[in-house]
Amino acid sequence: MNARWPDGLSIRAQCPGDASGIAAMQSLPGVRAGTLRPPYPRVEDVRKHIENQPANTVALVAIMNSTIVGNAGLTRQSGRRAHVGEIGMGVHDAYQRRGIGRALLGELVAIAFDWMDLTRLELTVFTDNAPAIALYQSFGFEHEGTHRAFALRAGFRVDAHAMARLRT
């Protein structure tokens, strides 16, 4: 546990036994609206995804009171983009705005720069997700462009910002 994290929060690597908790979290309306995950993932599909993650991926879960309250991933790109990591994350609807996203993102940034020697981190965020955009900006991510009609969400095409942070 880290002193900067909310009381009672632990973060660790995902494991196949987390599949049901992750699937339940990804089924929540707020998580679903903020990610590219389809509604109501099957536990066995989540488990297979965890079991088959490539070696270039770091996948974390955040746990409070024996409940998975967040998950986040960092995937190192390959070839001429091997210096780049792509980040994705989600936080349980009932635990948002409590510092869990900040703790997960802090861990991913530290792993990327201090352990993987990456020099660029990228992410996409829906343009209407102001709390997530503010979080990313607080970590030094900058807006690099907008993807118009980026994804389908609840029957509508929605835009997303491309954001990135360079290691200084």
Backbone bond lengths (Angstrom), bond angles and torsions (degrees), N, CA, C in turn:
res aa  C-N    CA-C-N  psi(-1)  N-CA   C-N-CA  omega(-1)  CA-C   N-CA-C  phi
1 M - - - 1.454 - - 1.524 108.65 -
2 N 1.317 116.31 145.43 1.448 124.26 -176.95 1.526 108.68 -110.04
3 A 1.320 117.27 139.79 1.468 120.91 -178.23 1.526 112.56 -63.46
4 R 1.323 117.85 -21.73 1.466 120.67 179.88 1.529 112.23 -82.43
5 W 1.298 117.42 -10.33 1.461 121.13 -178.27 1.514 110.19 -83.96
6 P 1.336 116.83 157.88 1.472 119.55 173.25 1.523 110.58 -60.96
7 D 1.332 116.43 149.49 1.472 121.26 178.71 1.528 110.40 -55.73
8 G 1.322 115.53 134.36 1.458 121.32 176.41 1.514 114.74 85.14
9 L 1.331 118.13 -2.13 1.468 120.89 -178.90 1.518 110.33 -87.14
10 S 1.318 115.65 135.47 1.461 120.66 169.92 1.527 107.93 -127.51
11 I 1.316 115.53 147.64 1.460 122.12 178.04 1.517 107.04 -126.99
12 R 1.319 115.40 134.94 1.460 120.89 178.74 1.519 109.31 -151.87
13 A 1.327 116.44 173.84 1.461 121.79 176.92 1.528 110.15 -67.01
14 Q 1.319 115.40 143.36 1.471 119.99 174.43 1.518 109.42 -64.59
15 C 1.328 115.89 150.68 1.459 121.51 172.70 1.525 107.93 -138.90
16 P 1.328 118.28 161.20 1.461 120.37 -177.79 1.526 114.04 -54.27
17 G 1.333 117.92 -30.85 1.454 120.79 178.83 1.523 114.10 -66.47
18 D 1.330 116.94 -11.50 1.467 121.83 178.31 1.529 112.69 -84.06
19 A 1.319 117.15 -5.58 1.467 120.75 -171.25 1.524 113.58 -55.48
20 S 1.312 118.05 -44.03 1.472 118.74 -176.92 1.533 110.88 -68.02
21 G 1.322 118.11 -39.68 1.459 120.82 177.97 1.510 112.90 -66.85
22 I 1.329 116.65 -39.32 1.466 120.66 177.72 1.518 109.84 -67.46
23 A 1.328 117.52 -43.93 1.470 120.46 179.46 1.527 110.55 -61.51
24 A 1.321 117.29 -41.32 1.469 120.39 178.55 1.522 110.48 -62.96
25 M 1.330 117.06 -43.16 1.462 120.31 179.69 1.533 110.81 -65.52
26 Q 1.324 117.03 -42.81 1.463 120.63 -178.87 1.528 112.30 -68.09
27 S 1.313 117.91 -15.36 1.465 121.48 177.83 1.524 112.76 -83.79
28 L 1.310 117.61 -11.81 1.464 121.02 -178.76 1.528 110.95 -69.81
29 P 1.325 118.46 143.51 1.464 120.87 -175.10 1.523 114.22 -59.78
30 G 1.326 118.55 -39.60 1.462 120.44 -179.35 1.515 112.56 -69.01
31 V 1.313 116.64 -42.90 1.467 120.43 177.71 1.520 109.11 -63.31
32 R 1.314 115.89 -47.35 1.468 121.12 -179.22 1.531 110.75 -58.36
33 A 1.340 118.06 -41.42 1.470 121.68 -178.09 1.517 112.46 -68.02
34 G 1.336 117.33 -25.98 1.453 120.00 -176.38 1.509 115.20 -97.88
35 T 1.328 117.92 -3.01 1.471 120.71 -178.07 1.525 109.68 -126.44
36 L 1.309 115.43 178.20 1.464 121.07 177.03 1.530 112.12 -94.38
37 R 1.314 116.90 7.78 1.467 120.73 -179.08 1.529 110.44 -70.17
38 P 1.322 117.50 140.24 1.470 119.84 174.47 1.525 109.94 -74.74
39 P 1.319 117.01 160.81 1.467 119.74 179.39 1.527 112.41 -63.52
40 Y 1.301 115.37 148.12 1.458 124.75 170.34 1.529 114.14 49.80
41 P 1.318 116.02 65.82 1.466 117.93 177.74 1.525 110.78 -65.97
42 R 1.309 115.57 148.05 1.459 120.78 176.25 1.523 109.08 -80.49
43 V 1.307 116.43 137.90 1.460 121.54 -178.69 1.523 110.55 -55.69
44 E 1.331 117.26 -42.71 1.474 119.33 -178.27 1.526 111.72 -65.11
45 D 1.336 118.29 -31.66 1.469 120.45 176.49 1.523 110.99 -69.71
46 V 1.325 116.79 -40.96 1.470 120.74 177.45 1.523 109.59 -63.70
47 R 1.329 116.94 -43.08 1.466 120.82 179.14 1.529 110.73 -60.83
48 K 1.331 117.45 -45.25 1.466 120.73 178.93 1.527 110.95 -62.24
49 H 1.329 116.50 -39.49 1.463 120.53 178.11 1.533 110.49 -60.98
50 I 1.321 116.72 -44.37 1.470 120.86 178.77 1.523 110.39 -63.84
51 E 1.320 116.84 -45.52 1.467 121.18 -177.26 1.525 112.69 -66.16
52 N 1.328 117.29 -27.33 1.459 120.96 -174.74 1.517 113.86 -105.62
53 Q 1.319 117.79 17.76 1.460 118.85 179.78 1.515 110.03 -67.75
54 P 1.329 116.54 136.80 1.464 119.56 179.87 1.526 112.06 -69.41
55 A 1.310 115.67 162.35 1.464 121.77 -177.72 1.527 112.23 -64.07
56 N 1.327 118.29 -19.27 1.463 121.21 -178.36 1.528 112.39 -87.16
57 T 1.334 117.69 13.89 1.465 122.42 -177.56 1.526 110.23 -118.53
58 V 1.327 114.97 136.26 1.465 122.76 170.64 1.525 105.77 -110.80
59 A 1.318 118.10 124.02 1.460 122.16 -178.72 1.524 108.84 -125.68
60 L 1.336 115.87 124.44 1.457 122.40 -175.34 1.523 111.28 -118.51
61 V 1.323 116.04 154.29 1.455 122.27 168.95 1.521 108.29 -124.78
62 A 1.331 114.52 148.11 1.456 122.35 173.75 1.518 107.00 -109.26
63 I 1.329 116.55 134.20 1.466 121.61 -174.91 1.527 109.59 -129.26
64 M 1.345 115.03 133.10 1.469 122.48 171.81 1.517 107.47 -135.98
65 N 1.310 116.83 134.93 1.462 121.53 177.93 1.529 111.85 50.65
66 S 1.318 116.88 43.12 1.469 124.19 179.27 1.524 113.67 63.92
67 T 1.325 118.07 15.66 1.464 122.75 179.39 1.517 109.52 -114.69
68 I 1.320 116.53 135.16 1.463 119.99 173.29 1.520 107.03 -73.56
69 V 1.340 115.48 116.98 1.464 121.34 -175.33 1.522 112.24 -112.46
70 G 1.327 116.87 0.36 1.462 119.82 177.04 1.512 110.09 -174.59
71 N 1.312 114.36 156.72 1.461 119.37 171.06 1.517 107.93 -146.70
72 A 1.309 115.07 154.63 1.460 120.54 -176.58 1.511 108.99 -153.48
73 G 1.318 115.43 151.67 1.451 120.05 179.93 1.510 112.27 -140.02
74 L 1.315 114.49 152.58 1.458 123.87 176.87 1.520 107.01 -132.04
75 T 1.317 116.56 122.31 1.457 120.76 179.99 1.515 109.35 -118.92
76 R 1.332 115.71 120.73 1.458 121.15 176.03 1.528 108.29 -74.78
77 Q 1.314 115.99 132.58 1.457 121.60 177.07 1.530 108.62 -77.20
78 S 1.315 118.13 177.02 1.462 120.57 -174.72 1.530 111.38 -125.92
79 G 1.317 114.37 173.69 1.455 121.03 177.19 1.520 112.01 61.56
80 R 1.314 115.86 -131.70 1.455 121.05 -177.44 1.526 112.61 -73.16
81 R 1.337 116.88 -2.30 1.471 121.38 175.54 1.534 110.82 -114.51
82 A 1.315 116.73 24.37 1.464 121.12 -178.68 1.524 112.62 -67.22
83 H 1.308 118.16 -11.63 1.469 122.66 177.45 1.530 111.91 -87.07
84 V 1.346 116.85 0.25 1.464 122.80 -172.60 1.522 110.63 -111.19
85 G 1.328 115.58 139.22 1.456 121.76 172.30 1.511 109.91 -121.20
86 E 1.330 116.13 141.78 1.466 121.45 177.24 1.524 108.69 -108.87
87 I 1.325 115.38 134.02 1.458 122.12 -175.39 1.523 110.82 -112.18
88 G 1.324 115.85 141.80 1.461 122.88 170.93 1.513 108.63 -143.04
89 M 1.325 116.79 146.95 1.455 118.88 -179.11 1.516 111.53 -159.33
90 G 1.331 115.42 162.84 1.455 121.95 175.60 1.519 109.23 -151.97
91 V 1.338 115.45 148.65 1.462 121.27 179.11 1.532 108.90 -126.85
92 H 1.310 116.14 135.31 1.467 125.04 178.89 1.529 110.21 -47.72
93 D 1.330 116.99 137.07 1.470 121.92 -177.95 1.526 112.67 -51.83
94 A 1.316 117.83 -44.03 1.467 121.62 -174.89 1.532 112.90 -77.40
95 Y 1.332 118.05 -5.35 1.463 121.13 -176.13 1.526 112.33 -120.90
96 Q 1.325 117.46 10.12 1.458 119.48 179.59 1.522 110.72 -71.20
97 R 1.329 115.29 153.50 1.469 124.02 179.15 1.532 112.37 65.15
98 R 1.349 115.44 30.46 1.473 120.65 178.30 1.529 111.93 -119.69
99 G 1.318 118.48 6.84 1.457 121.52 178.73 1.516 114.58 95.66
100 I 1.325 117.53 2.82 1.464 120.19 -178.43 1.527 110.69 -72.03
101 G 1.324 116.80 -45.05 1.466 120.24 175.84 1.519 111.46 -59.81
102 R 1.327 116.46 -40.93 1.472 121.24 178.55 1.531 110.48 -62.01
103 A 1.333 117.44 -42.85 1.466 121.13 179.41 1.527 110.81 -65.13
104 L 1.336 117.41 -45.35 1.468 120.68 179.27 1.528 111.24 -62.92
105 L 1.328 116.43 -46.75 1.460 119.65 -179.00 1.527 110.72 -64.44
106 G 1.326 117.11 -38.84 1.460 119.99 177.31 1.522 112.12 -60.25
107 E 1.327 116.06 -41.37 1.467 119.66 177.82 1.536 111.13 -64.42
108 L 1.339 116.89 -44.39 1.464 119.51 -179.20 1.524 111.95 -64.43
109 V 1.325 117.53 -41.94 1.469 120.56 179.41 1.529 109.64 -63.40
110 A 1.326 117.13 -43.71 1.464 120.06 178.98 1.526 111.32 -62.98
111 I 1.309 117.46 -43.65 1.470 120.41 178.53 1.520 110.04 -62.43
112 A 1.322 116.57 -45.05 1.462 121.04 -177.38 1.526 112.08 -60.40
113 F 1.324 116.21 -47.83 1.462 120.01 -173.32 1.528 112.94 -88.63
114 D 1.322 118.09 -36.06 1.460 120.90 -174.14 1.525 114.09 -91.61
115 W 1.335 117.56 -21.86 1.459 119.98 -175.35 1.523 113.88 -120.53
116 M 1.339 116.65 -31.22 1.465 119.65 -177.45 1.530 112.76 -102.67
117 D 1.331 117.31 -6.08 1.468 123.35 179.27 1.532 112.39 57.98
118 L 1.337 116.60 33.45 1.460 120.03 175.00 1.526 109.32 -76.50
119 T 1.310 116.68 153.87 1.467 120.13 179.39 1.523 112.44 -120.16
120 R 1.320 118.14 -5.19 1.462 121.79 179.19 1.527 108.69 -143.93
121 L 1.335 115.60 131.81 1.464 121.71 174.21 1.515 108.23 -118.19
122 E 1.331 116.37 137.28 1.464 122.34 -178.31 1.517 110.20 -126.32
123 L 1.333 115.08 153.48 1.455 121.11 172.82 1.520 108.79 -158.75
124 T 1.319 115.26 163.88 1.464 120.99 170.28 1.519 107.31 -121.76
125 V 1.320 115.03 146.89 1.460 121.24 -178.56 1.521 107.91 -144.07
126 F 1.316 117.31 135.35 1.461 120.13 178.61 1.522 109.90 -59.70
127 T 1.318 116.33 139.74 1.463 121.28 -173.41 1.522 113.05 -63.54
128 D 1.330 118.13 -21.10 1.468 120.31 -179.79 1.535 112.83 -94.55
129 N 1.319 117.77 9.11 1.462 121.67 -179.46 1.537 109.21 -97.70
130 A 1.320 116.03 69.64 1.467 122.27 -175.52 1.529 113.54 -57.50
131 P 1.355 120.06 -42.60 1.468 118.13 179.22 1.536 112.82 -61.41
132 A 1.334 117.65 -40.94 1.463 120.35 179.18 1.525 110.54 -67.12
133 I 1.324 117.39 -41.50 1.468 120.69 178.89 1.524 109.80 -60.61
134 A 1.326 117.09 -44.03 1.466 120.69 178.36 1.529 111.04 -61.76
135 L 1.328 117.46 -41.43 1.457 121.13 177.70 1.524 110.23 -60.07
136 Y 1.321 116.67 -50.37 1.464 120.45 -178.22 1.525 110.86 -61.39
137 Q 1.319 117.66 -41.76 1.458 120.75 178.73 1.530 110.83 -62.84
138 S 1.330 117.14 -36.35 1.467 119.99 179.72 1.524 111.64 -65.53
139 F 1.326 117.42 -19.79 1.459 122.52 176.21 1.525 112.32 -96.80
140 G 1.329 117.09 8.74 1.460 120.55 176.78 1.512 115.48 90.23
141 F 1.334 118.36 7.45 1.461 120.47 175.72 1.527 108.43 -73.86
142 E 1.318 115.68 139.65 1.454 121.42 -179.48 1.524 110.48 -120.00
143 H 1.319 114.97 147.85 1.463 122.35 177.78 1.525 108.57 -70.02
144 E 1.331 116.95 126.25 1.462 120.87 179.77 1.524 112.79 -113.19
145 G 1.304 117.57 -12.25 1.459 120.71 179.30 1.513 110.36 166.44
146 T 1.323 115.06 174.55 1.460 120.73 -179.97 1.523 109.06 -126.24
147 H 1.313 114.85 128.73 1.464 121.82 174.59 1.530 106.74 -89.35
148 R 1.313 116.87 113.27 1.463 120.30 179.70 1.526 109.42 -80.82
149 A 1.330 115.55 142.66 1.472 121.96 -178.69 1.526 110.43 48.99
150 F 1.316 115.70 46.70 1.463 123.33 -173.35 1.523 113.01 -65.58
151 A 1.331 116.86 -41.74 1.468 119.63 -174.56 1.519 110.21 -150.86
152 L 1.317 114.16 159.13 1.461 121.05 174.96 1.530 108.17 -90.03
153 R 1.331 116.00 128.23 1.459 121.44 177.85 1.514 107.89 -138.90
154 A 1.325 115.87 117.11 1.465 122.14 178.44 1.527 111.99 52.14
155 G 1.326 115.79 40.11 1.460 120.99 174.79 1.516 115.55 87.82
156 F 1.334 118.41 0.30 1.459 121.64 -178.81 1.524 110.16 -125.48
157 R 1.322 116.00 146.26 1.467 121.24 173.60 1.522 107.97 -79.85
158 V 1.325 116.27 129.22 1.460 120.81 -178.22 1.529 109.83 -121.80
159 D 1.326 114.69 151.85 1.459 121.84 -179.38 1.524 110.11 -87.45
160 A 1.326 115.47 158.59 1.466 121.41 175.65 1.521 109.19 -140.64
161 H 1.319 114.64 146.32 1.466 120.23 174.63 1.520 109.48 -89.52
162 A 1.311 114.57 141.47 1.472 121.43 166.94 1.509 106.16 -90.96
163 M 1.332 116.64 126.16 1.457 121.69 178.35 1.513 108.48 -127.51
164 A 1.329 115.72 151.04 1.462 120.27 179.18 1.520 110.14 -149.89
165 R 1.313 113.99 157.19 1.462 122.03 173.94 1.512 108.11 -132.41
166 L 1.318 116.27 132.50 1.450 121.72 174.93 1.520 109.39 -101.08
167 R 1.314 116.18 142.66 1.465 119.12 175.87 1.510 108.25 -71.53
168 T 1.286 115.76 131.98 1.479 119.64 -178.59 1.506 110.77 -97.51
